[in-house]
Amino acid sequence: MLNATDVAMTPASLIVSRFGSKSAVADAVGVHRTRVYDWLRDKERGGSGGRIPQSHHLKLLEAARERGIPLTAAELIGASEAA
């Protein structure tokens, strides 16, 4: 479920916002925090343009559930951006 502040966010920035920090996201999926910075970086600058690699989606959904963080699979792929 998106709230008003989430509407313009990329999937990566939404996840960081919900988890509270880049380090918390990195810990949840077992990567160094620089990987999370790469997700946030524009494609022109070598990042993923706000996209989260699919290999991390299940880990993020599980971590969110364990922490009581609202998160859906649609939000991970940016389904609201296409709507």
Z-matrix of the N, CA and C atoms (Angstrom, degrees):
N
C 1 1.438
C 2 1.527 1 108.35
N 3 1.318 2 117.42 1 123.52
C 4 1.451 3 122.28 2 179.87
C 5 1.514 4 110.73 3 -88.81
N 6 1.328 5 115.34 4 141.26
C 7 1.461 6 118.27 5 171.72
C 8 1.524 7 107.51 6 -106.09
N 9 1.296 8 117.83 7 177.80
C 10 1.459 9 121.93 8 -173.56
C 11 1.525 10 112.73 9 -59.15
N 12 1.321 11 118.66 10 -34.52
C 13 1.462 12 120.36 11 -178.75
C 14 1.513 13 112.31 12 -78.22
N 15 1.345 14 118.07 13 -17.93
C 16 1.453 15 121.73 14 -178.82
C 17 1.528 16 112.77 15 -85.14
N 18 1.318 17 118.81 16 -17.12
C 19 1.451 18 122.38 17 -168.84
C 20 1.525 19 112.83 18 -56.44
N 21 1.313 20 119.38 19 -46.02
C 22 1.458 21 121.88 20 -176.28
C 23 1.525 22 113.20 21 -89.67
N 24 1.295 23 118.39 22 5.19
C 25 1.452 24 121.58 23 -175.87
C 26 1.524 25 112.23 24 -84.31
N 27 1.330 26 115.00 25 148.21
C 28 1.453 27 120.24 26 170.69
C 29 1.528 28 107.58 27 -77.22
N 30 1.325 29 117.52 28 164.92
C 31 1.469 30 118.43 29 176.57
C 32 1.538 31 112.28 30 -55.26
N 33 1.322 32 117.48 31 -41.40
C 34 1.463 33 119.88 32 -178.52
C 35 1.522 34 112.04 33 -66.05
N 36 1.320 35 117.70 34 -44.01
C 37 1.465 36 119.02 35 -179.65
C 38 1.526 37 111.00 36 -69.43
N 39 1.326 38 117.38 37 -32.84
C 40 1.462 39 121.18 38 175.46
C 41 1.528 40 110.95 39 -61.79
N 42 1.323 41 116.05 40 -45.37
C 43 1.466 42 121.02 41 -179.18
C 44 1.523 43 110.53 42 -63.48
N 45 1.324 44 117.33 43 -46.07
C 46 1.468 45 120.62 44 179.39
C 47 1.525 46 109.61 45 -60.86
N 48 1.314 47 116.92 46 -42.93
C 49 1.458 48 120.75 47 178.80
C 50 1.526 49 111.14 48 -61.01
N 51 1.304 50 116.84 49 -46.73
C 52 1.463 51 120.45 50 -177.72
C 53 1.526 52 112.18 51 -68.08
N 54 1.335 53 117.54 52 -40.43
C 55 1.465 54 120.88 53 -178.53
C 56 1.530 55 112.07 54 -79.57
N 57 1.321 56 117.16 55 -19.72
C 58 1.459 57 120.55 56 174.87
C 59 1.507 58 116.09 57 101.83
N 60 1.330 59 117.94 58 -21.26
C 61 1.465 60 120.47 59 178.26
C 62 1.525 61 110.34 60 -168.00
N 63 1.315 62 114.84 61 161.15
C 64 1.462 63 120.37 62 176.28
C 65 1.519 64 110.38 63 -64.90
N 66 1.325 65 116.26 64 -38.07
C 67 1.471 66 120.15 65 179.36
C 68 1.523 67 111.62 66 -63.89
N 69 1.325 68 117.57 67 -38.97
C 70 1.469 69 120.52 68 178.95
C 71 1.522 70 110.83 69 -64.25
N 72 1.325 71 116.76 70 -39.21
C 73 1.466 72 120.82 71 177.57
C 74 1.525 73 109.71 72 -66.55
N 75 1.318 74 116.66 73 -45.41
C 76 1.460 75 121.00 74 179.58
C 77 1.526 76 110.90 75 -59.56
N 78 1.319 77 117.11 76 -44.18
C 79 1.464 78 121.12 77 178.17
C 80 1.525 79 111.21 78 -61.72
N 81 1.328 80 116.57 79 -38.83
C 82 1.462 81 121.11 80 -177.81
C 83 1.526 82 112.38 81 -63.82
N 84 1.332 83 117.05 82 -34.25
C 85 1.465 84 119.65 83 -177.32
C 86 1.528 85 113.17 84 -105.59
N 87 1.334 86 117.35 85 -4.54
C 88 1.461 87 120.51 86 176.00
C 89 1.519 88 114.19 87 78.29
N 90 1.339 89 116.58 88 37.67
C 91 1.460 90 120.88 89 176.26
C 92 1.518 91 109.37 90 -125.89
N 93 1.317 92 116.49 91 165.57
C 94 1.459 93 120.81 92 174.67
C 95 1.525 94 108.64 93 -72.01
N 96 1.318 95 117.16 94 149.00
C 97 1.465 96 119.99 95 -176.24
C 98 1.524 97 113.00 96 -61.62
N 99 1.331 98 118.21 97 -21.39
C 100 1.463 99 119.47 98 177.42
C 101 1.533 100 111.48 99 -64.90
N 102 1.319 101 118.08 100 -27.49
C 103 1.473 102 121.06 101 175.27
C 104 1.527 103 109.26 102 -63.09
N 105 1.325 104 116.78 103 -41.68
C 106 1.461 105 120.74 104 -179.94
C 107 1.529 106 109.56 105 -66.21
N 108 1.333 107 117.89 106 -38.82
C 109 1.466 108 120.83 107 174.74
C 110 1.531 109 109.99 108 -58.85
N 111 1.339 110 116.74 109 -39.95
C 112 1.465 111 120.43 110 178.71
C 113 1.528 112 111.41 111 -61.81
N 114 1.321 113 117.26 112 -36.64
C 115 1.467 114 119.94 113 178.53
C 116 1.520 115 110.80 114 -63.34
N 117 1.310 116 116.76 115 -33.55
C 118 1.460 117 122.45 116 -176.72
C 119 1.527 118 113.37 117 -81.99
N 120 1.313 119 116.46 118 -21.44
C 121 1.465 120 121.79 119 -175.34
C 122 1.535 121 110.16 120 -75.92
N 123 1.344 122 116.09 121 145.16
C 124 1.459 123 121.90 122 176.06
C 125 1.526 124 110.59 123 -59.85
N 126 1.325 125 115.71 124 150.51
C 127 1.469 126 120.40 125 178.16
C 128 1.524 127 111.41 126 -59.93
N 129 1.323 128 116.41 127 -36.55
C 130 1.464 129 121.22 128 -179.82
C 131 1.529 130 111.76 129 -63.25
N 132 1.317 131 116.12 130 -21.44
C 133 1.469 132 120.91 131 -179.38
C 134 1.523 133 111.88 132 -105.86
N 135 1.333 134 116.93 133 16.10
C 136 1.456 135 120.85 134 175.71
C 137 1.508 136 115.81 135 92.84
N 138 1.323 137 117.30 136 6.17
C 139 1.458 138 120.57 137 179.72
C 140 1.515 139 112.25 138 -96.13
N 141 1.307 140 114.96 139 -166.28
C 142 1.466 141 119.91 140 -179.68
C 143 1.524 142 112.28 141 -103.38
N 144 1.316 143 117.24 142 5.91
C 145 1.459 144 120.52 143 176.79
C 146 1.509 145 114.40 144 67.10
N 147 1.317 146 116.62 145 30.47
C 148 1.459 147 120.30 146 177.69
C 149 1.514 148 114.53 147 93.75
N 150 1.307 149 116.93 148 -3.54
C 151 1.468 150 121.43 149 179.46
C 152 1.525 151 110.30 150 -87.26
N 153 1.318 152 115.08 151 146.79
C 154 1.462 153 122.03 152 177.85
C 155 1.519 154 107.76 153 -105.91
N 156 1.336 155 118.54 154 129.28
C 157 1.458 156 119.71 155 179.05
C 158 1.532 157 111.37 156 -55.45
N 159 1.309 158 115.07 157 136.58
C 160 1.459 159 121.26 158 -177.12
C 161 1.526 160 112.04 159 -57.13
N 162 1.306 161 117.65 160 -29.49
C 163 1.465 162 120.77 161 -179.22
C 164 1.524 163 112.78 162 -62.31
N 165 1.332 164 117.92 163 -15.95
C 166 1.464 165 121.94 164 -179.74
C 167 1.533 166 113.88 165 -101.69
N 168 1.305 167 117.53 166 -7.77
C 169 1.464 168 120.64 167 -174.17
C 170 1.523 169 112.94 168 -58.98
N 171 1.315 170 117.97 169 -49.68
C 172 1.463 171 120.21 170 -177.70
C 173 1.524 172 111.15 171 -62.59
N 174 1.325 173 117.28 172 -42.71
C 175 1.472 174 120.47 173 178.41
C 176 1.526 175 111.25 174 -60.82
N 177 1.329 176 116.47 175 -41.32
C 178 1.460 177 119.94 176 179.46
C 179 1.525 178 111.63 177 -66.58
N 180 1.318 179 116.87 178 -41.61
C 181 1.469 180 119.68 179 177.81
C 182 1.523 181 111.00 180 -62.61
N 183 1.326 182 116.92 181 -42.96
C 184 1.470 183 120.70 182 178.49
C 185 1.524 184 111.55 183 -65.25
N 186 1.327 185 116.92 184 -44.49
C 187 1.465 186 120.86 185 179.75
C 188 1.527 187 110.79 186 -63.63
N 189 1.315 188 116.91 187 -40.69
C 190 1.461 189 120.45 188 178.34
C 191 1.520 190 110.51 189 -62.83
N 192 1.325 191 116.80 190 -44.56
C 193 1.470 192 120.51 191 179.31
C 194 1.525 193 110.42 192 -60.76
N 195 1.326 194 117.31 193 -45.04
C 196 1.465 195 121.74 194 -179.88
C 197 1.532 196 112.19 195 -62.47
N 198 1.316 197 116.75 196 -33.13
C 199 1.472 198 121.86 197 -177.17
C 200 1.529 199 113.12 198 -94.06
N 201 1.319 200 116.67 199 -1.83
C 202 1.461 201 119.93 200 -178.89
C 203 1.520 202 113.28 201 72.60
N 204 1.324 203 116.42 202 27.61
C 205 1.464 204 122.26 203 180.00
C 206 1.523 205 108.16 204 -94.59
N 207 1.330 206 117.92 205 126.04
C 208 1.466 207 119.02 206 178.53
C 209 1.534 208 110.30 207 -68.77
N 210 1.325 209 116.38 208 127.46
C 211 1.457 210 121.40 209 -179.27
C 212 1.518 211 109.22 210 -161.59
N 213 1.320 212 116.01 211 135.08
C 214 1.457 213 120.87 212 176.74
C 215 1.520 214 109.96 213 -119.21
N 216 1.324 215 115.71 214 159.80
C 217 1.455 216 120.57 215 176.61
C 218 1.522 217 110.88 216 -61.05
N 219 1.309 218 117.67 217 -36.52
C 220 1.463 219 121.83 218 178.93
C 221 1.527 220 111.31 219 -60.06
N 222 1.329 221 116.40 220 -37.87
C 223 1.463 222 119.83 221 179.05
C 224 1.523 223 111.13 222 -67.72
N 225 1.322 224 117.47 223 -33.17
C 226 1.466 225 120.88 224 179.43
C 227 1.514 226 112.49 225 -66.37
N 228 1.312 227 116.63 226 -31.08
C 229 1.471 228 119.00 227 -179.08
C 230 1.526 229 112.10 228 -98.60
N 231 1.315 230 116.55 229 -0.32
C 232 1.453 231 120.23 230 178.38
C 233 1.517 232 112.67 231 74.55
N 234 1.323 233 116.78 232 33.91
C 235 1.455 234 120.56 233 -178.23
C 236 1.516 235 111.94 234 -58.97
N 237 1.320 236 117.92 235 -29.10
C 238 1.464 237 120.11 236 179.25
C 239 1.520 238 111.64 237 -69.35
N 240 1.345 239 117.38 238 -25.21
C 241 1.463 240 121.44 239 178.40
C 242 1.529 241 111.23 240 -67.73
N 243 1.335 242 115.77 241 -33.67
C 244 1.457 243 120.32 242 -177.79
C 245 1.516 244 112.16 243 -82.10
N 246 1.327 245 116.32 244 -18.04
C 247 1.469 246 120.17 245 -176.33
C 248 1.507 247 112.52 246 -75.83
